[in-house]
Amino acid sequence: MPPLPSRALIATATALCLTAPLLPGIASAQASDTVRIRGTIVRVDAKTLVVQDRGGEVVSLARPADMTVSEVYPIKLSDIKRGSFIGTAAMPQADGSQKALEVVVFPEAARGTGEGHRPWDLLPQSTMTNATVADLAAAPKSVRGGQQLRLTYKGGEKIVVVTPDVPVVTFRPGTEALLVPGAKVLVNAQEKNGTPTALRVTAGRNGFAPPM
């Protein structure tokens, strides 16, 4: 099936992303103009990136020469330390805490990226908190083997519970070798001069899917 026009997809997704931060290191596009496309690479060449998104639509994006590629890879829950700067997508809980859906541990060079708490588009009503781990404790007894994190950011703090099955990842600069058909990706895209354009691709290796 040929790629479907992606302008409508970008226009629709923009409404979900107006208040969401960019992922670490994403280039200069405004958050209100940038959307995230989560899916699988169908085809890629020097000028085009074709992705099937998680809803099944095939999206064709221009691939500029300066498109950034990052590799996301799993680490352990125990790699989260006091003082780590993390980003976590989570679901608000009735007691005011947040239940993590995933955790990204930022490299030190990316400390402070997108600091704060805001809506996110991973799931309906989900949030994103980019903050410093002020304290760690064992999760409540109902979450055996998990961690409870107290996160602080300018203007506030959040308590986040991370269950043992939640993906914990970090990232590093990626290479062209990651951009192959079948690779799971998170693409930050923007319409430029009327053409949907990939700004950054965060890709997993050997079928690993970016959980953000």
Backbone as numpy.savetxt, mean C-alpha at the origin, in Angstrom:
# Nx Ny Nz CAx CAy CAz Cx Cy Cz
-8.64 -11.06 -24.33 -9.48 -9.87 -24.33 -8.60 -8.63 -24.33
-8.87 -7.65 -25.21 -8.03 -6.46 -25.24 -8.25 -5.63 -23.99
-7.25 -4.82 -23.58 -7.40 -3.98 -22.40 -8.58 -3.03 -22.57
-9.35 -2.88 -21.50 -10.46 -1.94 -21.50 -9.95 -0.53 -21.25
-10.66 0.50 -21.72 -10.24 1.87 -21.42 -10.19 2.07 -19.92
-9.13 2.69 -19.42 -8.95 2.80 -17.98 -9.28 4.18 -17.44
-9.67 5.13 -18.29 -9.97 6.48 -17.78 -11.14 6.43 -16.81
-12.16 5.63 -17.11 -13.32 5.54 -16.21 -12.93 4.94 -14.88
-12.06 3.92 -14.91 -11.59 3.31 -13.68 -10.87 4.34 -12.82
-10.00 5.14 -13.42 -9.25 6.13 -12.67 -10.18 7.19 -12.11
-11.16 7.61 -12.89 -12.09 8.64 -12.41 -12.88 8.13 -11.22
-13.32 6.87 -11.28 -14.09 6.29 -10.18 -13.22 6.11 -8.94
-12.03 5.57 -9.13 -11.17 5.29 -7.99 -10.68 6.55 -7.32
-10.58 7.65 -8.07 -10.12 8.90 -7.47 -10.99 9.29 -6.30
-12.28 9.05 -6.41 -13.19 9.42 -5.33 -12.86 8.68 -4.04
-12.28 7.50 -4.15 -11.92 6.72 -2.97 -10.62 7.19 -2.35
-9.83 7.94 -3.10 -8.45 8.21 -2.71 -8.20 9.67 -2.36
-9.22 10.48 -2.27 -9.00 11.91 -2.10 -8.22 12.24 -0.84
-8.42 11.46 0.23 -7.75 11.77 1.48 -6.67 10.76 1.83
-6.38 9.83 0.93 -5.42 8.77 1.25 -4.01 9.19 0.91
-3.00 8.77 1.72 -1.63 9.14 1.46 -1.03 8.31 0.35
0.06 8.78 -0.20 0.83 7.99 -1.15 1.69 7.01 -0.40
2.03 5.92 -1.05 2.95 4.98 -0.46 4.35 5.58 -0.41
5.22 5.02 0.43 6.53 5.60 0.60 7.29 5.73 -0.70
7.88 6.92 -0.92 8.74 7.14 -2.07 8.02 7.43 -3.35
6.67 7.45 -3.33 5.96 7.72 -4.57 6.23 9.15 -4.99
6.42 9.32 -6.29 6.80 10.62 -6.80 5.67 11.61 -6.66
5.85 12.74 -7.22 5.25 14.01 -6.89 3.76 14.19 -7.09
3.03 13.20 -7.59 1.62 13.44 -7.91 0.82 13.79 -6.67
-0.19 14.64 -6.84 -1.07 15.00 -5.74 -1.93 13.80 -5.39
-2.23 13.64 -4.08 -3.04 12.51 -3.64 -4.41 12.52 -4.30
-4.97 13.72 -4.54 -6.30 13.80 -5.13 -6.32 13.38 -6.60
-5.15 13.33 -7.25 -5.06 12.96 -8.66 -4.57 11.53 -8.83
-4.20 10.87 -7.75 -3.51 9.59 -7.83 -4.42 8.48 -7.31
-4.44 7.36 -8.02 -5.23 6.21 -7.59 -4.33 4.99 -7.47
-4.82 4.03 -6.69 -4.09 2.77 -6.53 -4.84 1.67 -7.27
-4.11 0.92 -8.07 -4.68 -0.21 -8.80 -3.98 -1.46 -8.30
-4.73 -2.36 -7.69 -4.19 -3.59 -7.13 -4.55 -4.74 -8.06
-3.56 -5.51 -8.48 -3.89 -6.59 -9.40 -2.68 -7.38 -9.85
-2.76 -7.89 -11.07 -1.75 -8.79 -11.62 -1.32 -8.29 -12.99
-0.01 -8.30 -13.24 0.48 -7.88 -14.54 0.05 -8.88 -15.62
-0.57 -8.36 -16.67 -0.95 -9.16 -17.83 0.13 -9.09 -18.90
0.61 -7.88 -19.15 1.62 -7.68 -20.18 2.40 -6.42 -19.86
3.67 -6.41 -20.22 4.51 -5.24 -19.99 5.54 -5.13 -21.09
5.79 -3.89 -21.53 6.89 -3.64 -22.45 7.50 -2.30 -22.08
8.33 -1.78 -22.93 9.07 -0.56 -22.59 8.18 0.65 -22.39
6.98 0.64 -22.98 6.12 1.83 -22.92 4.75 1.60 -22.30
4.40 0.34 -22.03 3.04 0.04 -21.57 3.07 -0.99 -20.44
2.17 -0.79 -19.49 1.96 -1.75 -18.41 0.47 -2.09 -18.41
0.15 -3.36 -18.56 -1.24 -3.81 -18.59 -1.47 -4.67 -17.35
-2.49 -4.27 -16.56 -2.76 -4.92 -15.28 -4.22 -5.33 -15.22
-4.49 -6.54 -14.75 -5.86 -6.93 -14.43 -6.09 -6.62 -12.96
-7.04 -5.71 -12.68 -7.24 -5.30 -11.29 -8.04 -6.36 -10.55
-8.18 -6.18 -9.23 -8.80 -7.21 -8.40 -10.29 -7.37 -8.68
-10.89 -6.41 -9.42 -12.27 -6.54 -9.84 -12.44 -7.23 -11.17
-11.30 -7.55 -11.83 -11.34 -8.26 -13.10 -11.15 -7.39 -14.32
-11.16 -6.04 -14.15 -10.97 -5.17 -15.31 -9.50 -5.15 -15.73
-9.28 -5.16 -17.05 -7.93 -5.07 -17.59 -7.64 -3.61 -17.91
-6.60 -3.08 -17.30 -6.27 -1.67 -17.38 -4.94 -1.48 -18.09
-4.93 -0.65 -19.12 -3.70 -0.35 -19.85 -3.18 1.01 -19.41
-1.92 1.05 -19.00 -1.30 2.27 -18.50 -0.04 2.57 -19.28
0.18 3.85 -19.54 1.46 4.25 -20.11 2.54 4.04 -19.07
3.72 3.64 -19.54 4.86 3.40 -18.65 5.95 4.42 -18.96
6.07 5.49 -18.18 7.09 6.50 -18.45 8.48 5.99 -18.09
9.49 6.63 -18.65 10.86 6.20 -18.41 11.26 6.32 -16.95
10.63 7.27 -16.22 11.00 7.49 -14.83 10.08 6.77 -13.84
9.30 5.81 -14.31 8.44 5.04 -13.41 9.29 4.32 -12.37
8.91 4.45 -11.11 9.65 3.82 -10.01 9.14 2.41 -9.77
10.07 1.50 -9.51 9.72 0.12 -9.16 10.27 -0.18 -7.77
9.41 -0.68 -6.89 9.83 -1.10 -5.56 9.43 -2.55 -5.33
10.23 -3.24 -4.56 9.90 -4.62 -4.19 9.39 -4.64 -2.75
8.24 -5.27 -2.55 7.71 -5.49 -1.21 7.95 -6.96 -0.85
8.38 -7.19 0.38 8.67 -8.57 0.78 8.34 -8.76 2.25
8.01 -9.99 2.64 7.56 -10.24 4.01 8.69 -10.25 5.02
8.38 -9.77 6.22 9.28 -9.88 7.37 8.45 -10.43 8.53
9.04 -10.52 9.72 8.35 -11.12 10.86 7.67 -10.06 11.72
6.63 -10.49 12.43 5.98 -9.61 13.39 6.99 -9.12 14.42
7.94 -9.97 14.77 8.96 -9.59 15.76 9.92 -8.52 15.25
9.90 -8.24 13.95 10.75 -7.18 13.39 10.20 -5.79 13.69
8.96 -5.71 14.18 8.42 -4.43 14.62 8.98 -4.14 16.00
9.71 -3.04 16.14 10.37 -2.68 17.38 9.85 -1.35 17.91
10.08 -1.12 19.19 9.80 0.21 19.71 10.65 1.22 18.95
10.04 2.25 18.46 10.75 3.25 17.65 10.63 3.02 16.16
10.14 1.87 15.72 9.93 1.64 14.29 8.90 2.64 13.76
9.11 3.11 12.53 8.10 3.92 11.86 7.37 3.01 10.90
6.06 2.89 11.10 5.28 1.92 10.33 4.07 2.59 9.68
3.50 1.89 8.70 2.20 2.23 8.16 1.32 1.00 8.29
0.11 1.18 8.77 -0.77 0.03 8.91 -2.18 0.35 8.45
-2.67 -0.44 7.50 -4.08 -0.40 7.15 -4.83 -1.20 8.20
-5.97 -0.68 8.65 -6.65 -1.32 9.77 -8.14 -1.03 9.71
-8.87 -1.77 10.53 -10.31 -1.57 10.67 -10.61 -1.04 12.07
-11.36 0.06 12.16 -11.73 0.59 13.47 -12.57 -0.42 14.25
-12.32 -0.50 15.57 -13.05 -1.40 16.44 -13.96 -0.61 17.39
-14.91 -1.29 17.97 -15.90 -0.63 18.82 -15.27 0.04 20.04
-14.14 -0.50 20.52 -13.50 0.07 21.71 -12.56 1.23 21.38
-12.53 1.64 20.10 -11.67 2.74 19.70 -10.32 2.33 19.17
-9.98 1.06 19.32 -8.70 0.57 18.79 -8.84 0.30 17.29
-7.74 -0.11 16.68 -7.69 -0.47 15.27 -7.19 -1.91 15.15
-7.82 -2.70 14.29 -7.36 -4.08 14.04 -6.62 -4.09 12.71
-5.33 -4.40 12.76 -4.48 -4.30 11.57 -4.90 -5.28 10.49
-4.87 -4.80 9.24 -5.03 -5.64 8.06 -3.68 -5.99 7.45
-2.72 -5.11 7.63 -1.33 -5.30 7.17 -0.48 -4.26 7.87
0.82 -4.51 7.89 1.76 -3.55 8.47 2.97 -3.43 7.55
3.34 -2.20 7.22 4.56 -1.92 6.48 5.56 -1.29 7.45
6.73 -1.89 7.59 7.80 -1.28 8.38 8.68 -0.49 7.42
8.70 0.83 7.62 9.43 1.70 6.70 10.93 1.61 6.94
11.72 1.60 5.88 13.17 1.79 6.05 13.43 3.13 6.73
14.53 3.23 7.42 14.83 4.45 8.17 14.82 5.69 7.27
15.27 5.54 6.04 15.31 6.69 5.12 13.92 7.22 4.79
12.88 6.41 5.02 11.51 6.83 4.72 10.74 7.23 5.97
11.42 7.35 7.10 10.75 7.74 8.35 10.01 9.06 8.15
8.77 9.10 8.63 7.96 10.31 8.54 7.06 10.37 7.33
7.21 9.45 6.39 6.39 9.48 5.18 4.90 9.37 5.51
4.10 10.31 5.05 2.65 10.24 5.21 2.18 10.18 6.65
2.94 10.76 7.57 2.60 10.63 8.98 1.18 11.11 9.27
0.44 10.32 10.06 -0.91 10.69 10.43 -1.88 9.54 10.31
-3.16 9.83 10.51 -4.23 8.84 10.48 -5.32 9.34 9.55
-5.79 8.46 8.65 -6.73 8.91 7.62 -7.48 7.72 7.02
-8.53 7.97 6.24 -9.22 6.88 5.55 -8.29 6.20 4.54
-8.59 4.97 4.21 -7.81 4.18 3.25 -8.77 3.38 2.41
-8.32 2.88 1.28 -9.23 2.21 0.34 -8.98 0.72 0.19
-8.30 0.09 1.15 -8.07 -1.35 1.03 -9.39 -2.11 1.19
-10.19 -1.73 2.20 -11.52 -2.26 2.42 -12.44 -1.10 2.79
-13.75 -1.26 2.63 -14.65 -0.20 3.07 -14.45 0.10 4.56
-14.41 1.37 4.89 -14.22 1.88 6.26 -12.81 1.66 6.82
-11.90 1.14 6.01 -10.55 0.94 6.53 -9.82 2.27 6.68
-8.78 2.24 7.50 -7.97 3.43 7.79 -6.51 3.14 7.50
-5.70 4.20 7.46 -4.26 4.06 7.37 -3.64 4.94 8.45
-2.73 4.37 9.22 -1.99 5.13 10.23 -0.50 4.96 9.94
0.17 6.06 9.66 1.62 6.09 9.52 2.17 6.78 10.75
2.92 6.05 11.57 3.27 6.57 12.89 4.44 5.80 13.48
4.93 6.30 14.58 6.03 5.66 15.31 5.48 4.73 16.38
6.10 3.56 16.52 5.72 2.62 17.57 6.28 3.14 18.89
5.40 3.65 19.75 5.83 4.18 21.04 5.98 3.07 22.07
5.07 2.09 22.04 5.10 0.98 22.99 4.58 -0.28 22.32
5.11 -1.43 22.77 4.61 -2.72 22.34 4.18 -3.51 23.56
3.13 -4.30 23.40 2.68 -5.19 24.47 2.03 -6.40 23.82
1.86 -7.43 24.62 1.12 -8.59 24.12 -0.31 -8.16 23.81
-0.86 -8.72 22.75 -2.24 -8.44 22.40 -3.17 -9.01 23.48
-4.41 -8.55 23.52 -5.37 -9.14 24.46 -5.41 -10.67 24.36
-5.85 -11.31 25.43 -5.84 -12.77 25.49 -6.63 -13.41 24.36
-7.59 -12.67 23.83 -8.40 -13.21 22.72 -7.62 -13.27 21.41
-6.43 -12.64 21.38 -5.58 -12.63 20.18 -4.25 -13.27 20.54
-4.26 -14.56 20.71 -3.06 -15.28 21.16 -1.93 -15.12 20.16
-0.77 -14.72 20.65 0.41 -14.60 19.81 0.51 -13.29 19.06
-0.45 -12.39 19.26 -0.43 -11.11 18.56 0.30 -10.04 19.34
0.32 -8.85 18.76 0.96 -7.70 19.39 -0.03 -6.55 19.47
0.09 -5.77 20.52 -0.64 -4.52 20.62 0.37 -3.38 20.53
0.13 -2.46 19.61 1.05 -1.37 19.36 0.39 -0.05 19.74
1.12 0.79 20.46 0.67 2.17 20.66 1.45 3.03 19.68
0.73 3.61 18.74 1.34 4.41 17.68 1.12 5.88 17.95
2.17 6.68 17.81 2.05 8.12 18.01 2.44 8.85 16.73
1.71 9.90 16.46 1.97 10.76 15.30 1.62 12.18 15.70
1.99 13.13 14.90 1.73 14.53 15.22 0.23 14.73 15.38
-0.18 15.10 16.58 -1.58 15.38 16.82 -2.40 14.24 17.34
-1.80 13.06 17.56 -2.63 11.98 18.06 -1.90 10.67 18.26
-2.64 9.67 18.66 -2.12 8.32 18.81 -3.24 7.32 18.59
-2.86 6.08 18.27 -3.81 5.00 18.05 -3.26 3.73 18.68
-4.17 2.90 19.18 -3.83 1.55 19.61 -4.21 0.60 18.48
-3.24 -0.19 18.04 -3.45 -1.12 16.93 -3.13 -2.53 17.40
-4.04 -3.45 17.16 -3.82 -4.86 17.49 -3.46 -5.59 16.20
-2.33 -6.30 16.24 -1.83 -7.05 15.08 -1.93 -8.53 15.41
-2.78 -9.25 14.69 -2.90 -10.68 14.91 -1.76 -11.43 14.21
-1.47 -12.66 14.63 -0.32 -13.38 14.07 -0.40 -13.63 12.57
-1.62 -13.63 12.00 -1.76 -13.92 10.58 -1.70 -12.68 9.70
-1.55 -11.51 10.28 -1.50 -10.27 9.50 -0.15 -10.17 8.78
-0.16 -9.87 7.47 1.12 -9.73 6.77 1.90 -8.51 7.26
3.17 -8.73 7.54 4.09 -7.66 7.92 5.17 -7.62 6.84
5.38 -6.45 6.25 6.27 -6.34 5.10 7.15 -5.11 5.22
8.16 -5.06 4.38 8.93 -3.86 4.16 9.22 -3.78 2.67
9.99 -2.79 2.26 10.23 -2.63 0.83 11.65 -2.15 0.58
12.07 -2.31 -0.68 13.39 -1.88 -1.13 13.29 -1.53 -2.61
14.28 -0.84 -3.14 14.25 -0.55 -4.58 14.14 -1.84 -5.39
13.30 -1.81 -6.41 13.10 -2.98 -7.25 13.80 -2.86 -8.58
13.73 -3.92 -9.35 14.36 -3.97 -10.66 13.35 -4.40 -11.71
13.76 -4.27 -12.97 12.92 -4.69 -14.09 12.52 -6.17 -13.99
13.32 -6.97 -13.31 13.05 -8.40 -13.22 11.74 -8.69 -12.50
11.23 -7.74 -11.72 9.97 -7.93 -11.01 8.76 -7.78 -11.93
8.93 -7.08 -13.04 7.81 -6.74 -13.91 7.61 -7.81 -14.97
6.95 -8.87 -14.56 6.70 -10.01 -15.46 5.22 -10.37 -15.39
4.67 -10.94 -16.46 3.28 -11.39 -16.41 3.06 -12.33 -15.23
1.97 -12.10 -14.52 1.65 -12.91 -13.35 2.09 -12.30 -12.04
2.97 -11.29 -12.08 3.43 -10.66 -10.85 2.28 -9.89 -10.22
2.18 -9.97 -8.90 1.18 -9.23 -8.15 1.73 -7.82 -7.87
0.91 -6.82 -8.12 1.41 -5.45 -8.04 0.38 -4.51 -7.40
0.90 -3.41 -6.90 0.12 -2.25 -6.50 0.67 -1.10 -7.33
-0.18 -0.52 -8.17 0.26 0.53 -9.09 -0.37 1.86 -8.66
0.46 2.86 -8.48 -0.03 4.22 -8.30 -0.06 4.87 -9.67
-1.25 5.33 -10.07 -1.44 5.84 -11.43 -2.11 7.20 -11.40
-1.92 7.92 -12.49 -2.48 9.25 -12.63 -2.73 9.51 -14.11
-3.80 10.24 -14.41 -4.04 10.61 -15.80 -3.16 11.81 -16.14
-2.32 11.66 -17.16 -1.43 12.72 -17.62 -1.68 12.98 -19.09
-2.02 14.21 -19.41 -2.31 14.58 -20.80 -3.33 13.64 -21.42
-4.33 13.26 -20.62 -5.40 12.41 -21.11 -5.09 10.93 -21.16
-3.88 10.54 -20.69 -3.47 9.14 -20.76 -3.24 8.59 -19.36
-3.93 7.51 -18.96 -3.64 6.88 -17.68 -2.18 6.41 -17.64
-1.46 6.83 -16.60 -0.01 6.64 -16.56 0.40 6.05 -15.22
1.25 5.04 -15.26 1.79 4.43 -14.05 2.91 5.31 -13.50
2.79 5.71 -12.24 3.84 6.50 -11.60 4.82 5.61 -10.84
4.25 4.61 -10.19 5.07 3.72 -9.37 4.43 2.34 -9.35
5.27 1.31 -9.36 4.80 -0.06 -9.23 5.49 -0.68 -8.03
4.68 -1.17 -7.10 5.20 -1.95 -5.98 4.84 -3.39 -6.26
5.85 -4.25 -6.35 5.65 -5.61 -6.82 6.21 -6.62 -5.83
5.56 -7.79 -5.78 6.09 -8.89 -5.01 6.85 -9.86 -5.91
7.69 -10.65 -5.30 8.48 -11.65 -6.03 7.86 -13.03 -5.84
7.91 -13.84 -6.89 7.45 -15.24 -6.82 6.01 -15.35 -6.31
5.14 -14.45 -6.82 3.72 -14.53 -6.50 3.29 -13.83 -5.24
4.24 -13.23 -4.51 3.86 -12.50 -3.28 3.10 -11.24 -3.64
1.95 -11.04 -3.03 1.10 -9.90 -3.36 1.30 -8.76 -2.36
1.54 -7.54 -2.82 1.58 -6.40 -1.89 0.28 -6.35 -1.10
0.33 -6.36 0.24 -0.91 -6.43 1.02 -1.55 -5.08 1.28
-0.93 -3.99 0.79 -1.42 -2.66 1.11 -2.64 -2.30 0.27
